Amino acid sequence: MSKIVFILLSVQALLYAGLTDFKTIQKATQAYEAKEYGKSATLLKNLEAKSPQKQYDIGNALYKNKKYDEALEAYEKAEGIDEAQRLHNMGNSYFQKKELDKAIETYEKALKIKEDKDTKFNLELAKKQKKKEEEKKKQEEKKKDNKKDKDKKDEKKKDEKKQNKDKKDEDKKNKDQNKKKEEKDKKQKQDKQKKDKQKKDKKDKEGKKKKDGKKDKNDAKKKNKPKDKKGDKSSSKPNEQKKMSKEDKLKEQELKRLMKKMRKGKTPTMMYQMGESKKGKRSEDAKPW
């Protein structure tokens, strides 16, 4: 970047200035050359003389002291000196502030007044810097967008992970509930089977008790059953008695049949022998009818 030109107050201004101002200008110049730019600017501000050259020199000292805003204010008040040089220095101040659009605009104004190698160089530098800043900005925006996309993906993954965890927790909960239900159903089934068995055992026990009671009753009846004429207990069983009754009935039916046949006047050639008497055999002399 081109140098800032430090211009001493014009001879005309010095002629009207007093001895004190002359000494102050001398000290300000020495401070500027010693790179004590703040001191130089302060000394120049204390001058009583009011001229564009004074403001221009103050602007140069402030620029060197990196007080770019104050330098621009001083340059604005320095109208009347070399306009191309003043605009050049103002362009430099904007450049240092990274206000590249204003720097480019100011350099272009200076070049319209006068073609200058340093001004042209600074203009191209400002344009390159602007392009670089724009590319950097695009990269930062792209990086920012990528970060947003990454954050979205991470958030999505986080949500999916949370959903999967919630699903696993829900599945585990359902599984535990189903297991508890199965265990409960199994226990209820076992309790029912146990109750049914207890009921069956109780019923069987009551049936056995009833049967034993009936048996005891039958045994008591048998024990108290009357004896026959000979003094023996009746040995005939109910089935045998029933069987004998049937045989007697058949005999009786046969006898009726024969009696009916006799009443019709027919005599049988043979007589049906009835069963033996209970008292013994029938007498040989006895007649059949």
Stockholm file with secondary structure:
# STOCKHOLM 1.0

chainA/1-289         MSKIVFILLSVQALLYAGLTDFKTIQKATQAYEAKEYGKSATLLKNLEAKSPQKQYDIGNALYKNKKYDEALEAYEKAEGIDEAQRLHNMGNSYFQKKELDKAIETYEKALKIKEDKDTKFNLELAKKQKKKEEEKKKQEEKKKDNKKDKDKKDEKKKDEKKQNKDKKDEDKKNKDQNKKKEEKDKKQKQDKQKKDKQKKDKKDKEGKKKKDGKKDKNDAKKKNKPKDKKGDKSSSKPNEQKKMSKEDKLKEQELKRLMKKMRKGKTPTMMYQMGESKKGKRSEDAKPW
#=GR chainA/1-289 SS CCCCCCCCCCHHHHHHSCHHHHHHHHHHHHHHHTTCHHHHHHHHHTCSCCCHHHHHHHHHHHHHTTCHHHHHHHHHTCTTSCHHHHHHHHHHHHHHTTCHHHHHHHHHHHHHHCCCHHHHHHHHHHHHHHHHHHHHHHHHHHHHHHHHHHHHHHHHHHHHHHHHHHHHHHHHHHHHHHHHHHHHHHHHHHHHHHHHHHHHHHHHHHHHHHHHHHHHHHHHHHHTCCBCTTSCBCCCCHHHHHHHHHHHHHHHHHHHHHHHHHHTTCCCSSCCCCCCBTTBCCCTTCCCC
#=GC SS_cons         CCCCCCCCCCHHHHHHSCHHHHHHHHHHHHHHHTTCHHHHHHHHHTCSCCCHHHHHHHHHHHHHTTCHHHHHHHHHTCTTSCHHHHHHHHHHHHHHTTCHHHHHHHHHHHHHHCCCHHHHHHHHHHHHHHHHHHHHHHHHHHHHHHHHHHHHHHHHHHHHHHHHHHHHHHHHHHHHHHHHHHHHHHHHHHHHHHHHHHHHHHHHHHHHHHHHHHHHHHHHHHHTCCBCTTSCBCCCCHHHHHHHHHHHHHHHHHHHHHHHHHHTTCCCSSCCCCCCBTTBCCCTTCCCC
//
